[in-house]
Amino acid sequence: MVLLAGWPAWLPAEHTRDWRQSTYEEFIRGTSHGVAVRSDGRLELAPKFSLLANPDASYLWSSRVDSRGMVYAGGGSPARVFRLDAAGKLATVFESDELSAQAMAFDKKGNLYVGTAPDGKVYRLSATGEKTVFFDPKTKYIWDLAFGADGTLYVATGDKGQIFAVAPNGKGEIFYSSDEAHIRVLNFDQQGALIAGTEPNGRVLRVIHSSRSNTAKEQDKGADGTTAEGFVLYETAKREITSLAVAADGLIYVAGIGEKQKAGASAPTTVITSPQGTTTITGGGVIGATPPGQATFMPFPPLLSSSIYRLSPDGSPEELWSSRDDVVYALALTPGGQLLAGTGNNGALLEIDGRGVFAQLAKSTSGQITGITRDNAGKIFLCTANPGKIFSLGPGYEAEGTFESHSFDAQLFSQWGRVDWWSSSATKPSPASTSGASRFEFYLRSGNTEEVGKEWSRWYGPYSKPGSVDCPPARFVQWKAVIHDGHAGDSIDWVSMAYLPRNVAPVIDAVAVQDPGVRVQGSPLMQTGQIPNVALRLPQTANPGGLVITQSGPSTKFEAPPQGFPQKGYQSVLWSAHDDNDDDLRFAVYYRGEDETEWKLLKDKLDQKFYSWDSTSLPDGAYYVKVTASDAPSNPPALTLSAERESERFVIDNTPPMIDGLSAKIGAQAGAATGIALTSISVTFQAHHSTSSIERAQYSVDGGDWILVSPTNGISDAREESYSFTVEVPRGEHTIAVRAYDHFENLGNAKTTIVVPTAKP
């Protein structure tokens, strides 16, 4: 009652509900700034994420850091490499006519090597800025570059799936030729062996120098030009390996994307179209050269699946993470050993622990995070695409982070009560805090439009402890959490907002009066042995296919549909109703005659949405029923609301038709041709009813089958009908019975006896 003081029209009732958020799926719908969203349903302060530079590039595809700590990022279009120095000054250090600078690597002397695409070359850029062609593999695709411990440059290529080994003097040869179309990425394990990722079978290879004899090597080299042996460590379920990361403990992390195609299909995942008309593959997207000389980066299709695998030093694999929403472009390890994944197509940076629990650390303002690298001090740098930008991560945490929830629709105009939250670290002192103030603060605002805008209320708060709020009543609400002086382990585990929707009257959607002679019962009453065989006329909002599921609030109610079966003299009515507060409803049924003004109660205190009664207790005539619904079971008397709805006109008729003038007259003899003497009998009668039309008539001779007879005017459509028919019978006494039905299946009958005399000798 304290929460609602000052608003007498609002009283605590069973309407009070909670909007609770505690899962990743709920939190990820919000907007975070400096707050990480964890997959186990926690919000915590994230490492610092800062924009360092915004080069004039559509996309950046590769990033590296030199020995002096300067950041290099390569991309296009056209192919360019940018350098960012410690002072934040950006410079272009490499340009070429090719479409993209696809890969980069530094040697021990600090020279930069750049692989371009398509139909590109490997360039060497000296410390003084001199650019020369270092190596031309004469292949279509250059995918990745990596330096071995002995100074050998390894070049990953396609579409023949070859790795070239290039000596410091620029002389190169085929080091390994795989069965795959493309060697996409390169890295080294803890023993210095070359690790390669492929496409289109998504394999992880270990490639080492051959241990066979020189003669065998020469024989192999003559066959395929290779001097190395390859071994498949793991064939993933994905089509293409996009990144490899090797941990200090020997674990190998692998990012794979795409679904494998049928055998024999080798279409690339992605394509480049150059200004010269050359087509090639690039990991990441379609690059179309329009207008000439320029290109745009289009990411992997949004439904392309992605997985991250972990290979142990003994070779055993496991899937660590998978998604159909995020596509992994790059992997890297933090100084602490956590795995980072740069993804698209929402530009999210993920951190994944050894148990597969992940956190969305940040979202860049670009579509894709395409490259991750770090310097010797452990600072991490990222490059992006759409557009191309350079960011830094860490090493410290943000001093303050904010998280705004998605707007919540209470469906009804509501009063906002208590905001509550829980943090397992809320009572722990923060080493960074000097003020002693709470590290968690909450704000709330409300509005009556689905889109949050300036027409909403201001932010109310801060609230440093759970309790009541001042947010004005409205249909929508949103909360914001601010984390101050955070450090590792600070988290918000769940947030709950109490609200009280304003009570609204129930609604009776439709009323359906059934045909006469139909009784309705609920499923639990079907043990009577009566088999339901009547199709009921259902109200408009009912579900004719089975269970009626009503969900107008946080709970769900299941209502078994009623069953109908024939029972003479019964009248039934069904209705559908709902309550936006999800209140329990109680119903009453009234009736009145067509010429009457007052409603008489048939039945009250009904929980089910149907009622049947014995209509023989009412005189014949036209009637209406009225159904009322009340939410009294869920509200105090002062707040109880009700609604009512009348049915269409219907008629009760339990009186059978009258049969008058039944007459049978002997006519001429017949049957001479058959040798059986038959006599023709002419029968006439009239059927009439005071209130309804005659539906049909039948006759029977001597207890035989009932035979339909038409009225003399040919159509049964009046309250009085005349009938005439002829039968042929043998000599003797005969009983002729007739019966007539009205529109309500009431039956009237009559009979007459006639004697056909025996012929005189």
HUTA-V193683 format. One record per backbone hydrogen bond with DSSP energy under -0.5 kcal/mol. NH is the residue of the N-H (numbers start at 1). CO is the residue of the C=O. E is the energy in kcal/mol with one decimal. If there is no record, write none. Layout:
nh: (NH:NH)
co: (CO:CO)
e: (E:E)
//
This chain:
nh: (5:7:10:11:14:16:17:19:20:21:24:27:28:29:30:31:33:36:37:38:38:39:41:42:43:44:45:46:48:50:52:52:53:57:58:59:60:61:62:64:66:69:71:72:73:74:75:76:77:79:80:81:82:83:84:85:85:88:91:93:93:94:96:99:100:101:102:102:103:105:107:110:112:113:114:115:116:116:117:119:120:122:123:123:124:125:126:126:129:132:134:134:135:137:141:143:143:144:146:148:151:153:154:154:155:156:156:157:158:159:161:163:164:165:166:166:167:167:170:172:173:175:175:176:178:181:182:183:184:184:185:187:189:192:194:195:196:197:198:199:200:202:204:205:205:206:207:207:208:208:210:217:218:219:220:221:222:223:224:225:225:226:227:228:229:231:233:233:234:236:236:239:239:240:241:242:242:243:245:247:250:252:253:253:254:255:256:256:257:258:260:265:272:273:274:274:277:280:284:285:286:287:288:288:289:290:294:296:298:298:304:306:307:308:309:310:311:312:312:315:318:320:320:321:323:327:328:329:329:330:332:334:337:339:340:341:342:343:343:344:347:349:350:350:351:352:353:356:359:360:361:361:362:364:367:367:368:369:370:370:371:373:375:378:380:381:382:383:384:385:386:388:390:391:392:393:394:398:401:402:403:404:405:405:408:410:410:414:415:417:419:420:422:425:426:428:431:433:441:442:443:444:445:447:456:457:460:462:463:464:467:469:474:475:476:477:478:480:481:482:483:484:484:485:490:492:493:493:494:495:496:497:498:499:500:501:502:507:509:509:510:512:513:514:517:518:518:519:521:525:526:527:528:529:532:533:534:536:538:542:544:546:548:549:550:550:551:553:557:559:559:560:563:564:565:567:570:571:573:574:575:576:578:582:586:587:588:589:590:591:592:594:596:600:602:603:606:611:613:615:615:616:617:618:621:623:624:626:627:628:629:630:631:634:635:639:640:640:643:645:647:650:652:653:658:660:660:663:665:667:670:674:675:676:677:678:678:679:680:681:682:683:683:684:685:686:687:688:689:694:695:696:697:698:699:700:702:702:704:707:709:712:714:717:721:723:724:725:727:729:732:734:736:736:737:737:738:739:740:741:742:743:745:748:750:752:754:756:756:757)
co: (2:4:7:9:634:13:499:497:18:495:39:23:24:26:27:404:402:44:360:36:42:358:38:38:492:36:490:34:396:392:50:390:390:55:76:76:384:74:74:72:70:66:84:64:82:62:80:59:99:98:75:94:73:91:71:83:89:85:83:81:91:81:79:117:117:75:100:115:115:113:111:107:125:105:123:103:114:121:100:140:116:135:114:121:132:112:124:130:126:124:122:132:122:135:158:141:156:156:154:152:148:166:146:152:164:144:154:162:141:181:181:176:155:173:153:164:165:171:167:170:165:163:173:163:161:199:199:157:182:197:197:195:193:189:207:187:205:185:203:182:239:239:234:196:203:231:194:205:206:229:227:213:214:215:216:217:218:219:220:220:221:220:175:175:208:206:204:231:204:202:234:257:258:257:198:240:255:255:253:251:247:311:245:251:309:243:254:307:240:305:237:262:280:287:272:278:274:272:282:282:298:271:286:296:273:288:291:288:286:296:301:323:256:321:254:318:252:310:316:312:310:308:318:308:306:344:326:327:342:342:340:338:334:352:332:350:330:341:348:327:367:362:341:348:359:339:357:353:351:37:349:359:349:347:385:386:385:343:368:383:383:381:379:375:393:373:391:371:389:368:58:57:53:382:50:380:48:46:483:33:481:31:403:479:477:408:475:474:500:498:467:496:494:491:423:425:429:430:482:463:480:460:478:476:453:446:444:442:442:462:419:417:414:447:447:408:445:443:403:441:401:439:482:399:487:43:422:491:422:21:420:19:418:17:415:499:413:578:507:576:576:574:511:572:570:515:570:565:563:522:523:524:525:526:530:564:564:534:536:539:542:543:559:547:548:557:549:555:550:548:557:558:521:534:519:517:567:613:611:512:609:510:507:579:630:606:628:603:626:600:624:622:593:591:589:589:587:573:571:569:613:569:614:615:652:650:592:590:645:588:643:586:641:631:632:636:636:637:629:627:625:623:621:651:688:658:686:684:682:680:678:671:671:671:675:670:676:729:668:727:665:681:725:663:723:660:721:658:719:718:741:741:709:739:707:737:700:735:701:699:697:722:711:715:687:685:710:683:681:679:756:754:734:752:700:735:750:698:748:696:746:693:742:740:738:736:734:732:754:755)
e: (-1.3:-1.7:-2.1:-0.6:-1.0:-1.3:-2.9:-3.0:-0.7:-2.8:-0.5:-2.7:-3.0:-0.9:-2.3:-2.9:-2.9:-3.8:-1.8:-0.6:-2.9:-3.9:-1.6:-0.5:-2.2:-2.1:-0.5:-2.4:-2.7:-2.1:-0.6:-2.8:-1.7:-1.9:-0.6:-2.0:-1.7:-3.5:-1.9:-2.3:-2.2:-1.8:-2.1:-3.3:-2.2:-2.8:-2.4:-2.0:-0.5:-2.7:-1.6:-2.0:-3.0:-3.3:-3.0:-0.5:-2.1:-2.0:-2.3:-2.4:-0.6:-1.3:-1.7:-0.7:-2.3:-2.1:-1.0:-1.7:-1.8:-1.7:-1.9:-1.6:-2.5:-2.9:-2.3:-2.8:-0.5:-2.1:-2.1:-2.1:-0.5:-3.1:-3.1:-0.6:-2.9:-3.6:-0.6:-2.3:-2.0:-2.0:-2.4:-0.7:-2.0:-0.5:-2.9:-0.5:-3.3:-1.0:-1.8:-3.0:-1.8:-2.7:-3.2:-0.6:-2.4:-2.7:-0.5:-2.2:-1.4:-0.7:-1.7:-3.1:-2.3:-2.8:-2.9:-0.5:-0.5:-2.9:-2.5:-0.5:-1.9:-2.9:-0.5:-2.0:-2.7:-0.6:-2.1:-2.2:-0.8:-2.5:-1.2:-2.0:-2.3:-1.8:-1.5:-3.6:-2.2:-2.1:-2.0:-1.6:-0.6:-1.7:-2.7:-3.1:-0.5:-2.6:-3.2:-0.5:-0.5:-2.4:-1.7:-2.6:-2.8:-2.2:-2.9:-3.3:-2.1:-1.2:-2.8:-0.7:-1.5:-0.5:-1.5:-0.7:-3.2:-2.0:-2.6:-0.8:-1.4:-2.5:-0.7:-1.2:-1.1:-2.4:-1.8:-0.6:-2.2:-1.0:-2.2:-3.0:-1.7:-2.5:-3.5:-0.5:-2.5:-2.3:-0.5:-2.8:-2.5:-2.2:-0.6:-2.2:-3.7:-2.8:-0.5:-2.7:-2.0:-1.8:-1.0:-0.8:-1.3:-1.7:-0.6:-0.9:-0.8:-1.8:-2.1:-1.1:-1.5:-0.6:-2.0:-2.5:-2.7:-2.9:-2.8:-2.7:-3.1:-0.5:-2.5:-2.5:-1.2:-2.8:-0.6:-1.7:-2.6:-3.7:-0.5:-0.5:-3.0:-1.5:-1.7:-2.7:-2.2:-1.5:-3.5:-2.4:-2.7:-0.5:-2.2:-1.5:-1.9:-2.7:-2.7:-0.5:-2.3:-2.7:-2.8:-1.8:-2.3:-3.2:-2.1:-1.0:-1.1:-3.2:-1.1:-1.6:-1.8:-1.8:-0.7:-1.6:-1.5:-2.5:-2.3:-1.6:-1.6:-3.3:-2.4:-2.1:-1.6:-2.2:-2.2:-2.1:-2.5:-2.6:-2.4:-2.7:-3.0:-2.2:-2.0:-2.5:-2.4:-3.1:-0.5:-2.7:-3.1:-0.7:-2.5:-2.5:-2.4:-3.1:-2.7:-2.9:-1.8:-0.5:-1.3:-1.3:-0.5:-1.1:-2.0:-1.5:-2.5:-2.2:-2.1:-1.7:-1.8:-3.1:-3.6:-0.5:-2.2:-0.6:-1.7:-1.4:-1.6:-0.6:-2.8:-1.5:-2.2:-2.7:-2.7:-2.8:-2.8:-2.8:-0.6:-1.3:-2.3:-2.7:-3.0:-0.5:-1.0:-2.1:-3.3:-2.2:-2.6:-2.4:-2.9:-0.5:-2.9:-3.0:-0.8:-1.6:-1.2:-3.5:-0.5:-2.5:-2.6:-0.8:-0.8:-2.9:-2.5:-1.4:-2.0:-0.5:-1.1:-1.1:-0.5:-0.8:-1.7:-0.6:-0.8:-1.5:-0.7:-1.1:-3.0:-0.7:-0.6:-2.2:-0.6:-0.7:-2.4:-2.7:-0.5:-0.5:-3.4:-0.5:-2.3:-2.3:-1.8:-2.5:-2.4:-2.6:-2.0:-2.0:-2.5:-2.2:-2.3:-2.9:-1.8:-3.3:-2.8:-2.5:-1.8:-2.1:-1.6:-3.3:-3.0:-1.8:-2.8:-2.1:-2.5:-2.4:-0.9:-0.6:-1.2:-1.8:-2.7:-3.5:-1.9:-2.1:-2.7:-2.5:-3.1:-2.4:-2.2:-1.7:-1.1:-1.6:-0.7:-0.8:-2.3:-2.0:-2.8:-2.3:-3.2:-0.5:-3.1:-0.5:-3.1:-2.7:-2.7:-3.9:-4.1:-0.7:-0.9:-1.1:-0.5:-3.0:-0.7:-3.5:-2.7:-3.7:-2.9:-0.5:-3.3:-2.2:-1.8:-3.1:-2.7:-2.1:-1.8:-2.9:-3.0:-1.3:-0.6:-2.5:-2.1:-2.5:-0.6:-3.3:-1.4:-2.9:-2.2:-2.7:-1.7:-1.0:-2.8:-2.8:-0.5:-2.5:-2.5:-2.7:-2.2:-3.0:-0.5:-3.1:-2.7:-0.5:-2.8:-2.2:-2.7:-2.7:-1.7:-1.2:-1.9:-2.5:-2.3:-2.3:-2.8:-3.2:-0.5:-0.8)
//
